[in-house]
Amino acid sequence: MYGKHGFGRFAKAFGGEFPRMRRGGMKFLLLEMLKEGPRHGYELISALENRFRGYRPSPGSVYPTLQMLEEGGFVTSQEVDGKKVYTITDAGLELLKERGERGFEPPPDMKQAFELRESVRKLVSAVIDGARGTDEETKKRINEVLNKARREVYAILAES
């Protein structure tokens, strides 16, 4: 069920892949993360996913941005235990300082998609908890609630 975009096949329900980040936003996110300490690419991807539930940048957006930041002198890298670890430079810190204290702010459509995804995640968690170790009557009631919710969602979609 969970895949590359968190909800795999359910990503279409949220408009396919989530909207892309604004141009240039990734470099500032990566620099902000590296300001906290050196990390390799996968650590950065995981940290971003943990910080912004529902947003998992692809390696295809992270690694080229890290390479661009390194070529620009904003980060350095070194091989540590077979992994390329990135560290922010003074130039990278200055770039963040010039930008000002603007953290990652997803576009409104992305923010709403995050909220929907989080609601679905919580619902799935509750349903799984309800399906484990409960009696048949409880499972039946949970199923009725889910079917009612599905019908209501379709009714809302029919109105829009």
C-alpha positions as a LaTeX table, in Angstrom:
\begin{tabular}{lrrr}
\hline
Residue & $x$ (\AA) & $y$ (\AA) & $z$ (\AA) \\
\hline
Met1 & 0.00 & 0.00 & 0.00 \\
Tyr2 & 2.75 & 2.45 & 0.84 \\
Gly3 & 5.02 & 3.26 & $-2.04$ \\
Lys4 & 7.28 & 5.87 & $-3.49$ \\
His5 & 4.87 & 8.69 & $-2.73$ \\
Gly6 & 3.72 & 7.49 & 0.66 \\
Phe7 & 0.38 & 6.11 & $-0.43$ \\
Gly8 & 1.48 & 4.42 & $-3.66$ \\
Arg9 & $-1.60$ & 3.63 & $-5.72$ \\
Phe10 & $-3.68$ & 6.02 & $-3.63$ \\
Ala11 & $-1.56$ & 8.98 & $-4.78$ \\
Lys12 & $-3.98$ & 9.42 & $-7.70$ \\
Ala13 & $-6.68$ & 10.26 & $-5.20$ \\
Phe14 & $-4.62$ & 13.31 & $-4.37$ \\
Gly15 & $-4.09$ & 14.42 & $-7.95$ \\
Gly16 & $-1.36$ & 11.97 & $-8.93$ \\
Glu17 & 2.01 & 12.93 & $-7.60$ \\
Phe18 & 1.88 & 15.82 & $-5.23$ \\
Pro19 & 2.47 & 19.23 & $-6.76$ \\
Arg20 & 6.11 & 20.00 & $-7.28$ \\
Met21 & 7.98 & 22.35 & $-5.05$ \\
Arg22 & 8.51 & 25.86 & $-6.35$ \\
Arg23 & 11.61 & 26.35 & $-8.42$ \\
Gly24 & 14.65 & 26.79 & $-6.21$ \\
Gly25 & 12.85 & 25.66 & $-3.07$ \\
Met26 & 14.71 & 22.37 & $-2.82$ \\
Lys27 & 18.12 & 24.00 & $-2.51$ \\
Phe28 & 16.99 & 26.05 & 0.47 \\
Leu29 & 15.38 & 23.04 & 2.13 \\
Leu30 & 18.58 & 21.04 & 1.73 \\
Leu31 & 20.71 & 23.91 & 3.04 \\
Glu32 & 18.40 & 24.31 & 6.03 \\
Met33 & 18.76 & 20.60 & 6.79 \\
Leu34 & 22.55 & 20.71 & 6.38 \\
Lys35 & 22.71 & 23.69 & 8.72 \\
Glu36 & 21.74 & 21.17 & 11.43 \\
Gly37 & 24.75 & 19.00 & 10.58 \\
Pro38 & 26.40 & 16.93 & 7.84 \\
Arg39 & 24.24 & 14.28 & 6.16 \\
His40 & 24.25 & 12.01 & 3.16 \\
Gly41 & 21.53 & 12.18 & 0.51 \\
Tyr42 & 19.28 & 9.45 & 1.86 \\
Glu43 & 19.42 & 10.99 & 5.34 \\
Leu44 & 18.31 & 14.29 & 3.83 \\
Ile45 & 15.39 & 12.63 & 2.02 \\
Ser46 & 14.31 & 10.85 & 5.21 \\
Ala47 & 14.69 & 13.97 & 7.33 \\
Leu48 & 12.56 & 15.98 & 4.92 \\
Glu49 & 9.92 & 13.26 & 4.92 \\
Asn50 & 9.88 & 13.25 & 8.73 \\
Arg51 & 9.74 & 17.01 & 8.98 \\
Phe52 & 7.03 & 17.48 & 6.36 \\
Arg53 & 4.75 & 14.47 & 6.75 \\
Gly54 & 3.51 & 13.46 & 3.37 \\
Tyr55 & 6.32 & 15.08 & 1.39 \\
Arg56 & 9.08 & 12.78 & 0.27 \\
Pro57 & 11.39 & 14.34 & $-2.30$ \\
Ser58 & 12.62 & 12.02 & $-4.99$ \\
Pro59 & 16.31 & 11.17 & $-5.31$ \\
Gly60 & 16.03 & 12.69 & $-8.79$ \\
Ser61 & 15.37 & 16.09 & $-7.24$ \\
Val62 & 17.71 & 15.83 & $-4.25$ \\
Tyr63 & 20.97 & 14.51 & $-5.71$ \\
Pro64 & 21.19 & 16.89 & $-8.70$ \\
Thr65 & 20.43 & 19.80 & $-6.35$ \\
Leu66 & 23.20 & 18.67 & $-3.99$ \\
Gln67 & 25.58 & 18.46 & $-6.96$ \\
Met68 & 24.57 & 21.96 & $-8.05$ \\
Leu69 & 25.07 & 23.29 & $-4.51$ \\
Glu70 & 28.49 & 21.66 & $-4.37$ \\
Glu71 & 29.51 & 23.08 & $-7.73$ \\
Gly72 & 28.39 & 26.51 & $-6.49$ \\
Gly73 & 30.48 & 26.20 & $-3.34$ \\
Phe74 & 27.45 & 26.16 & $-1.01$ \\
Val75 & 28.16 & 22.63 & 0.26 \\
Thr76 & 31.15 & 20.31 & 0.33 \\
Ser77 & 31.15 & 16.55 & 0.30 \\
Gln78 & 33.42 & 13.79 & 1.45 \\
Glu79 & 33.25 & 10.02 & 1.36 \\
Val80 & 32.43 & 8.55 & 4.78 \\
Asp81 & 31.87 & 4.81 & 5.14 \\
Gly82 & 31.18 & 4.52 & 1.43 \\
Lys83 & 28.61 & 7.35 & 1.43 \\
Lys84 & 28.91 & 10.88 & 0.16 \\
Val85 & 28.29 & 13.14 & 3.17 \\
Tyr86 & 27.43 & 16.80 & 2.55 \\
Thr87 & 28.32 & 19.74 & 4.78 \\
Ile88 & 27.12 & 23.33 & 4.41 \\
Thr89 & 29.83 & 25.92 & 3.76 \\
Asp90 & 30.06 & 29.54 & 4.86 \\
Ala91 & 28.76 & 30.48 & 1.39 \\
Gly92 & 25.74 & 28.22 & 1.97 \\
Leu93 & 25.09 & 29.79 & 5.36 \\
Glu94 & 25.34 & 33.22 & 3.76 \\
Leu95 & 22.86 & 32.22 & 1.04 \\
Leu96 & 20.38 & 31.18 & 3.74 \\
Lys97 & 21.02 & 34.41 & 5.64 \\
Glu98 & 20.38 & 36.50 & 2.50 \\
Arg99 & 17.16 & 34.62 & 1.90 \\
Gly100 & 15.92 & 35.40 & 5.39 \\
Glu101 & 14.07 & 33.22 & 7.87 \\
Arg102 & 11.56 & 31.67 & 5.50 \\
Gly103 & 11.06 & 28.02 & 6.19 \\
Phe104 & 9.45 & 25.63 & 3.78 \\
Glu105 & 5.91 & 26.77 & 3.09 \\
Pro106 & 4.11 & 24.44 & 0.71 \\
Pro107 & 1.88 & 25.97 & $-1.94$ \\
Pro108 & $-1.81$ & 25.94 & $-0.87$ \\
Asp109 & $-2.72$ & 22.98 & $-3.09$ \\
Met110 & 0.21 & 20.98 & $-1.75$ \\
Lys111 & $-0.68$ & 21.90 & 1.84 \\
Gln112 & $-4.24$ & 20.67 & 1.36 \\
Ala113 & $-2.95$ & 17.46 & $-0.20$ \\
Phe114 & $-0.67$ & 16.97 & 2.85 \\
Glu115 & $-3.65$ & 17.43 & 5.16 \\
Leu116 & $-5.78$ & 14.95 & 3.19 \\
Arg117 & $-2.98$ & 12.43 & 3.13 \\
Glu118 & $-2.47$ & 12.76 & 6.88 \\
Ser119 & $-6.19$ & 12.30 & 7.51 \\
Val120 & $-6.23$ & 9.16 & 5.37 \\
Arg121 & $-3.14$ & 7.85 & 7.16 \\
Lys122 & $-4.82$ & 8.33 & 10.54 \\
Leu123 & $-8.01$ & 6.67 & 9.29 \\
Val124 & $-6.10$ & 3.68 & 7.94 \\
Ser125 & $-4.27$ & 3.35 & 11.24 \\
Ala126 & $-7.55$ & 3.41 & 13.18 \\
Val127 & $-9.13$ & 0.83 & 10.86 \\
Ile128 & $-6.13$ & $-1.49$ & 11.16 \\
Asp129 & $-6.24$ & $-1.15$ & 14.96 \\
Gly130 & $-9.97$ & $-1.91$ & 14.85 \\
Ala131 & $-9.48$ & $-4.96$ & 12.66 \\
Arg132 & $-6.99$ & $-6.55$ & 15.05 \\
Gly133 & $-8.28$ & $-8.51$ & 17.96 \\
Thr134 & $-11.83$ & $-7.17$ & 17.96 \\
Asp135 & $-15.06$ & $-9.06$ & 17.75 \\
Glu136 & $-17.04$ & $-9.52$ & 14.55 \\
Glu137 & $-19.67$ & $-6.94$ & 15.58 \\
Thr138 & $-17.02$ & $-4.24$ & 16.00 \\
Lys139 & $-15.50$ & $-5.10$ & 12.62 \\
Lys140 & $-18.95$ & $-4.93$ & 11.04 \\
Arg141 & $-19.58$ & $-1.48$ & 12.55 \\
Ile142 & $-16.19$ & $-0.22$ & 11.33 \\
Asn143 & $-17.00$ & $-1.50$ & 7.84 \\
Glu144 & $-20.36$ & 0.31 & 7.88 \\
Val145 & $-18.65$ & 3.57 & 8.89 \\
Leu146 & $-16.11$ & 3.19 & 6.08 \\
Asn147 & $-18.80$ & 2.46 & 3.49 \\
Lys148 & $-20.81$ & 5.48 & 4.64 \\
Ala149 & $-17.72$ & 7.70 & 4.49 \\
Arg150 & $-16.90$ & 6.46 & 0.97 \\
Arg151 & $-20.45$ & 7.24 & $-0.22$ \\
Glu152 & $-20.28$ & 10.71 & 1.33 \\
Val153 & $-16.96$ & 11.44 & $-0.36$ \\
Tyr154 & $-18.43$ & 10.42 & $-3.72$ \\
Ala155 & $-21.46$ & 12.64 & $-3.05$ \\
Ile156 & $-19.12$ & 15.59 & $-2.39$ \\
Leu157 & $-17.21$ & 14.86 & $-5.59$ \\
Ala158 & $-20.45$ & 14.69 & $-7.55$ \\
Glu159 & $-21.31$ & 18.19 & $-6.34$ \\
Ser160 & $-18.00$ & 19.72 & $-7.40$ \\
\hline
\end{tabular}
